[in-house]
Amino acid sequence: MPDASYAIAAVLVTAAVTWALRALPFAALAPLRESGTVQYLSTRMPAGVMLILVVYCLRDLPLTQPRALAPVVAVAVTVGLHVWRRNALLSILGGTAVHVILSSTVFAP
């Protein structure tokens, strides 16, 4: 069994490495906050990421089967809610609720 000084040194080194790894991103990103490119990406990325997620989720959707209507209607409700209220949480929760309700009742297998 290691002696006490070895265990204390191991804990101190582990704490220092953990602190450095958590502080490093903040120190590295501080100069980037004023970058024009980063500011442009911060305004454009959320919509792009959402579009990629929608395409990824709907890519294997069998459009010839009636059960495909549940996700399509849910996406339409999500977009409609977001255009109407401009509230991401409301849009996501509303679309999810519509999808769950339609999938488990109307279009249940």
Long-range contacts (C-beta under 8 A, 24 or more apart in sequence): 66-107, 67-103, 67-107, 67-109, 69-102, 69-107, 70-99, 70-102, 70-103, 70-106, 70-107, 71-99, 73-98, 73-99, 73-102, 74-98, 74-99, 74-102
